[in-house]
Amino acid sequence: APEMVWKLSDFEIGRALGKGKFGNVYLAREVKSKYVVALKVMFKADLTKHKAVHQLKREIEIQSHLRHPNILRLFGYFYDDNRVYLILEYAKEGELYDKLRKMHAFDNQTAANYIYQIIDALECCHSRKVIHRDIKPENILIGANGDLKIADFGWCVHSPSSRETVCGTLDYLAPEMILRQPYNEKVDLWCLGVLTYEFLVGKPPFEHKDQLVTYKRIVNVDVQYPNEVNDLARSFINGVSLL
Ligand SMILES: COc1ccc(/C=N/Nc2[nH]nc(C)c2C(=O)Nc2cccc(NC(C)=O)c2)cc1
């Protein structure tokens, strides 16, 4: 389909889904088709101030070309004098982060089902030489039938809930990124191990209130498993993170 040039009046705006540093996400409906989307609104001034314009352009370029059921679709974007608007797929069940907090941890079956979907999405990214780099529960949304959607614009968006912005949590950083060594798509597999651990335990493996301790524990791969993590899960986490 020829690239459509969208404008704000093509949409009816609904409730705010989430508010964040770079802008807010609103439920919206395209007037002609009645198709429901999520409209992310960012202020140009904010993007410029945080030198995030180049990153946004790159993310739009990547996201609009990735087509996969477990990757949140970017249908298009437009801008006016002072805002940039992203037309995103609407994932009805919201952030996986909130579901994980409410359930404390997932059982083996749920965790396995979710990790399978993330692996599928990462295979799609890696086959196109795209490194996601930011796989964590905050960046994963849940669709209407419980399917996961990796939604990564790298911005910290926090919902109306009391959660403070978790911008730049170190917990998911791979050792090679901490040590500023060259990295490849294997960093996504590291994050997959961290994510699996957090699904089963309820918190990430290297979490510590002192950031320096977190750094050290990541670089030393200092992971301890509580009893509830069975041997198969442990060997999966060790194996996938050290690939
Ligand atoms: C506050 O309760 C909520 C429950 C469900 C939602 C659904 N959001 N769905 C989305 N589809 N496409 C995008 C992009 C989004 C989205 O950004 N959601 C979002 C953003 C920031 C915070 C939250 N919070 C939660 C709890 O999901 C959701 C949003 C909020």
Ligand as a Chemical Component Dictionary entry (heavy atoms), coordinates in Angstrom:
data_LIG
# 
_chem_comp.id                   LIG 
_chem_comp.type                 NON-POLYMER 
_chem_comp.pdbx_formal_charge   0 
_chem_comp.three_letter_code    LIG 
# 
loop_
_chem_comp_atom.comp_id 
_chem_comp_atom.atom_id 
_chem_comp_atom.alt_atom_id 
_chem_comp_atom.type_symbol 
_chem_comp_atom.charge 
_chem_comp_atom.model_Cartn_x 
_chem_comp_atom.model_Cartn_y 
_chem_comp_atom.model_Cartn_z 
_chem_comp_atom.pdbx_ordinal 
LIG C1  C1  C 0 -3.208 1.010  33.262 1  
LIG O1  O1  O 0 -3.746 -0.175 32.745 2  
LIG C2  C2  C 0 -3.472 -0.429 31.428 3  
LIG C3  C3  C 0 -3.874 -1.665 30.917 4  
LIG C4  C4  C 0 -3.614 -1.974 29.602 5  
LIG C5  C5  C 0 -2.964 -1.070 28.778 6  
LIG C6  C6  C 0 -2.700 -1.448 27.394 7  
LIG N1  N1  N 0 -1.716 -0.902 26.699 8  
LIG N2  N2  N 0 -1.531 -1.305 25.474 9  
LIG C7  C7  C 0 -0.658 -0.820 24.550 10 
LIG N3  N3  N 0 -0.774 -1.188 23.271 11 
LIG N4  N4  N 0 0.159  -0.592 22.519 12 
LIG C8  C8  C 0 0.905  0.183  23.323 13 
LIG C9  C9  C 0 2.043  1.016  22.805 14 
LIG C10 C10 C 0 0.433  0.076  24.634 15 
LIG C11 C11 C 0 1.017  0.747  25.787 16 
LIG O2  O2  O 0 1.940  1.559  25.614 17 
LIG N5  N5  N 0 0.563  0.440  27.001 18 
LIG C12 C12 C 0 1.067  0.919  28.193 19 
LIG C13 C13 C 0 1.959  1.978  28.307 20 
LIG C14 C14 C 0 2.390  2.364  29.552 21 
LIG C15 C15 C 0 1.950  1.748  30.691 22 
LIG C16 C16 C 0 1.034  0.694  30.577 23 
LIG N6  N6  N 0 0.586  0.140  31.762 24 
LIG C17 C17 C 0 0.025  -1.094 31.891 25 
LIG C18 C18 C 0 -0.447 -1.464 33.267 26 
LIG O3  O3  O 0 -0.097 -1.850 30.964 27 
LIG C19 C19 C 0 0.598  0.269  29.332 28 
LIG C20 C20 C 0 -2.575 0.155  29.273 29 
LIG C21 C21 C 0 -2.818 0.482  30.612 30 
# 
loop_
_chem_comp_bond.comp_id 
_chem_comp_bond.atom_id_1 
_chem_comp_bond.atom_id_2 
_chem_comp_bond.value_order 
_chem_comp_bond.pdbx_ordinal 
LIG C1  O1  SING 1  
LIG O1  C2  SING 2  
LIG C2  C3  SING 3  
LIG C2  C21 DOUB 4  
LIG C3  C4  DOUB 5  
LIG C4  C5  SING 6  
LIG C5  C6  SING 7  
LIG C5  C20 DOUB 8  
LIG C6  N1  DOUB 9  
LIG N1  N2  SING 10 
LIG N2  C7  SING 11 
LIG C7  N3  SING 12 
LIG C7  C10 DOUB 13 
LIG N3  N4  SING 14 
LIG N4  C8  DOUB 15 
LIG C8  C9  SING 16 
LIG C8  C10 SING 17 
LIG C10 C11 SING 18 
LIG C11 O2  DOUB 19 
LIG C11 N5  SING 20 
LIG N5  C12 SING 21 
LIG C12 C13 SING 22 
LIG C12 C19 DOUB 23 
LIG C13 C14 DOUB 24 
LIG C14 C15 SING 25 
LIG C15 C16 DOUB 26 
LIG C16 N6  SING 27 
LIG C16 C19 SING 28 
LIG N6  C17 SING 29 
LIG C17 C18 SING 30 
LIG C17 O3  DOUB 31 
LIG C20 C21 SING 32 
# 
